[in-house]
Amino acid sequence: MRLELFGYILEIKKKDEAEPEQQELSERGAQAKRDRSKEKIDEALKEIKEKQLKYSEYRVQKISGLSINTIKKYREYIEAERAKDKGLFG
């Protein structure tokens, strides 16, 4: 899409129009971010288990340093991890 704004011409490419190299880099970056979020969640769950604290999304958020929206996004993943350690969480 071509847009002229205040005398400047802006060329905006949609995701489909992006260079394949750019798309691959973008996807790899997004995957790395998801992997790091899962690592932080795993570390937080491990700390909660070791300290025998009561589980809450808020506690996972505070320990991991992730936003509460990220914690909610990974709710199913967290529940699956907690199910593996059933009985160790309050």
Secondary structure, DSSP 8 states (H G I E B T S, - for coil): -EEEETTEEEE---GGGS-HHHHHHHHHHHHHHHHHHHHHHHHHHHHHHHTT----HHHHHHHH---HHHHHHTHHHHHHHHHHTTTS--
